[in-house]
Amino acid sequence: MFVEMPFDPKAIFGRVRAPVIVTINGFAFPTTIARMGGLTFVGLNRANRAGSGVAAGDEVGGVGRLARSGRTAAVPRG
């Protein structure tokens, strides 16, 4: 599932594939804007759909902001 961006991210963020923090229904998650087939969008995986409470076909409003720092990930110890 994806949410189409209602603006040109290159004009706002300086590039299309910008890392952003998206908030939908109070649920925030990091993602990257994508462009494919003439559409500019952010994808919502299963966890982000569940956290934001949206389903396919829902009309949603949200907020996106540029992620200022790089993403971090916990490295498993082994």
C-alpha positions, 0 to 999 in steps of 0.5 A: 500500500502507498500514499501519494505525495500531494507536492513535489518533494524535490522542490521542498526537500531538494531531492525526490528520494528524501528520507522523511518522517511521516505521521499518520493518525499520530503514528510516526515512522521513518521512510523514503519518498519514491517515484515510479510510473509518474507517481510520487509516494511513500509506501506503508508496510504492514506494521505502519498500516497497523500502527497508523490504523489505515487500510487499503482504500482509506483516504488519509491525511498526514504530515511529512518532515525531512529526516535530518539525521541518518537512520539508525539500526540496532546491530545484533550481538552474537 
